[in-house]
Amino acid sequence: MKVAGIICEYNPFHLGHKFHIEETRRITGADYVVAIMSGNFVQRGDIAVYDKLSRAKTACQNGADLTIELPTIYSLAGAEIFASKAIEILMGLNCIDYLSFGAETDDVAELERIADIILTEDEEYKAKLSQALGQGLSFASAREIAVGSDLLETPNNILAVEYIKAIKKLGASFCPVAVKRSVSHDSDEVSGEFTSASNIRAEIKMGHFDLASKYVPQGFDFSQKTHFIEDLEKSIISSLLLKTPEELRLISDVSEGLENRILKCAKECSGFIELCDAVKSKRYAHSRIRRILLHSYLGITAEMQKEAPAYIRILDFNSKGQELLNKIKQATDLPLVKNTSDVNRLKNPVIKNQWDRELLFDKIFNLF
């Protein structure tokens, strides 16, 4: 039995994702594909356009056999935590042989070389990193210079390196597999039936369902409720105005007095993007600011993101996924849960706490 894991967001699920799953099966010969998917809040510092259950259902109708959840405290984190916690949960299944990811390159050997440089942190690397940071560059830009590779200019390559780092650091036995993307992340490029998820979201936002339908599986349901960050922006800014610098300092990713800059800008801005643009600087990337603002809104602290995942939530599965689940139940290191009844039966306060927190995040998502 061969099982491939995919770390994903499917925001929304499109034909590029379907191709990735098909290529994963072709390259690895996998009998089953498990997708670990961000829930209702996603890594770029945003809310998902469609709710997690509908996205998981679409995935399992179009190639994935089993979809499990990456909890919000991890899915809203920076690339390193996002990757390591997803790998940790996949390891808990005790069945994954391959980790497949989409990237701007399919040169796994080069991605592994970069991961080794970062993990080893030799004196030359640390000196170059320190020098670049001293010039006021963001950590991502400084690390790209220290590694000496332009592969780290693109977000999916960055995530690919983080996946490989996590595999090595955590001692996972996964074999990494890269599937080269045909269009750039966050672009409006079109290549045949493929375009970026951000381009599809933009068409959905404008109500251009006829255009968006070209890039998603046949029968995709465009009538379901949509969610955009602008729906939350007044609530996000209001919550910031009620925070003290001391409270904001506890929030994940806030450092070096950034709390003061955020609170000052919050008093002057009325929109989410406007606020991100005002806070952004050479040192603090837009994506980091977006994540911080959502961390603050949801109350996600740096301490929370250190928590070990206590359970694995099943979002959806098909008939093959049911077969796999029957096998996983005999081998998993973490309990599998699908609903609150499952959680209550376990009578574990740590699991209950993590589960209830996720339910609160879901409630907030569904309010708008």
C-alpha positions, 0 to 999 in steps of 0.5 A: 500500500502506497499513500501520498500526502498533499498539504493544501488550501484548495481556496477554491479547488480548481483544475490545477489542483486536480492535475496535481493529484493526478500527477502525484498518483502517476509519479508515485504510483500511490494507491491513496491520496490524503490531503491535509487542508487549511480550514476556514482561515488560510496561510496568506492571512485571509479567510477562505472563499468557501467553507472548509467542508464544501472545499473538502467535499470537492477535493474528494470528488476530484481525486483526493481520497481523504481530506483532514484539517490543518487547524487554524492556529497552524494554517494562519502561521508563517511558512515554517510553522504551517509546514512543520505542523502539517507534517506532524499531523500527517506523521500521526496517521502512520501511513504516508509514504510520499509528500507531494507539493506544487512548486515553481521548480520540480528540482527536488535535489536543489530544494533539498540542498537549500533546506540543508543549508538552512538547517545546518546554519553554518557560519557563512550562512549566519553571517550573510543572514545577519548582514542582510537583516542589518540592512533592514530586509525582511527575513524572507529576503535576507534568507534568500541572499544568505542561501544564494538561490533565487528559488526562494523568490517564489512562495511555493518554492519557499513552502517546498523548502519548509516541507523538506526541512520539516521532514528532515527535522521531524524525522519523517520517512516521507519521500518529497515529490515536486510537481511543477506549476504551470502558472505563477502564484497569485497571478492572472496568467492563464495556461489552457485550463489552468490559472491561479486560485487568486485569479479565480477568487477575483472572478468569483468576487466580481460575480464572473462565474462563467469565467471562473467555471473554465478553471474549476471541475465540472458541476462546481457549485457557485451558489454556495456562500462566499467569504472575503476579508472585506466582510471582516475588516470593520470587526478586525479594526474595531478589535484592534482599537480596543487592544493595548500594546501589551495585549498585542505583543502576545500575539503571534509574529509581533516583535520589535515594537511592531505592536505600536505601529499597528495600533497607530495605523489602526486609528488612521485606517478604515479598511483591511488592505489600507491598514496592511499597506500602512503597516507594511515596510521593507522589513515586514512583508504584506503577508506577515502583516495580514497574518498578524491582524487575523491572529490578533482578531482571533486571539492566536498567540505565539504560545498557542502555535507551539501546541502539539496537535492533539487530534486529527479531524476528518473533513471528508472522504470517498469510498477509497478513503473509507478503506484507508480510514479503516487501516489508519484506525489501527495504526494512528498515533492521534485519535481521529474525530469527525464531530463533537460527539467523537471528541466528547467520547474521548474525555480528553481535556486537551483535545476538547480545548483545541476542538472547542477553540476551532469551533469558535473560529468556525463560528466567527467565519460563518457570522459574515 
